[in-house]
Amino acid sequence: MLEICPLAALPRGEARRVESDPPIAVFHTDDGEVFAIDDTCTHQDASLADGWLEGCEIECPLHASRFNLRTGGVDAPPAKLGVRTHEVVIVDDVINVVLDDAPPNLPPGVTTRAAGEVAQ
């Protein structure tokens, strides 16, 4: 489990990129929910934490693909593959993330340090 930050340090409507392998993004919605997904858009290498958060969707800042924060599913192209979601656990007002162990869906040409492989 990764300790991210105190809940108060991530204002509603904001996101935080967390360096892991691959990086993840943690979102605090305007409704007060907290979600964690892989931070890399599956269409092209762009940080989803830099995107636009609306409700439970994040829009990629590069080509406007949208991902559902609850499911990781693609809600708007050009991305075709969803992103992994990760379990968020808040303990004593601190955000923690339990990383999913499924392989990530990375865009072509992006690698993970652990796998040492390039996505096709």
N, C-alpha and C positions, 0 to 999 in steps of 0.2 A: 504494500500500500504506500502510495506517495503522499506525503504531506505537502499541500499546495500553499495555503495561506489562511489567515483568519478570514472568516466570512465577511467581516466588516471592511477588510482591505480590498474586496472586490465589489464595487458598487453595482447596484441593479442596472441592467442595460449594458454592462461592460463584459469584456473577455480578457483572459490572460493566457499567453502562450507559455507552455511548460516544456523545457528542454528535457526530452527523454528520447528513446529510440524506437519508433519515430516520435517527433514532438506531438504533444497533445494540446488541445485548447479547452479551457474551462470557461463556461458562460454562466452569468448570473442574470436571469431574465428579469424583465420589469415586474413580473408576477412573483418574483422571489424564489423561483426554482433554480437549481444549479445542475448543469449538465457538463459532461466531458466527452469529447470526441477526438479522433485523430485530427491534427491541425493542418494536414496537407490535403488540398483539393485533389480528388482522384482524376480530374481532367488534365490539369497542368499544375506545376509546382507553385502553389500560392498558399499563404498562411490564411486559414479561415478565421483566426483570431482578429485579423485585420479587416474582416468583412462587416456586413451590416446585419445586425441582430434585430429580428422582428418576430415577436411572439416566441415560438419554439422552432424558428428557422434561422439559419445563417446563410447569407448570400456571399458567395466568393467574390472578392474584390477584383478578380482578373476578368472573368467572363460571365459572371452573374449566375452560375449554377447555384442552386439552393439545396440545402441539406436539412432534414428533419433532425433536431437535436435529441428527440426521444428514441428514434429508430436508427438514425444514421442514413436513412434512405434518401435517394435523390428526388427532390420535388420539382426541379427545373433543369433542363439541359444547359450546356453541352455535356456535363458529366453524365456517365452512364452507370458507374459503380458507386455504391454508397461508401460511407466511412464507418470505421469501427466506433462503437460507443463504449464508454467505460463507466463502471459503477461509481457513483459519488456517495461518500459517507461523510456526514458532518458529525464530528465528535468534539464536544466542548467548544462549539462555535468555530471550529477549524475545519476547512475543506480538505478532505482526503480523497484520493482516487485509487480504485482498484483496477489495474490495467487488464483488459481483455487479452487472453492468450492466443486468440485467432490471428492468422497472418493479416497484416494490413493491406488495404487496397491502395497502392501508390500509383501515381501517374508514371507514364513512360519516362525512363531515364533516371528516376529517383531511387536511391538505395537506402537501406538501413545499415547501421554499423554492425549489428548483430548478425544479420543474414549475409552481409557482404555481397548481396545480389542486386542486380539492376532490374527494376520492374519493366515488363514488356508491354 
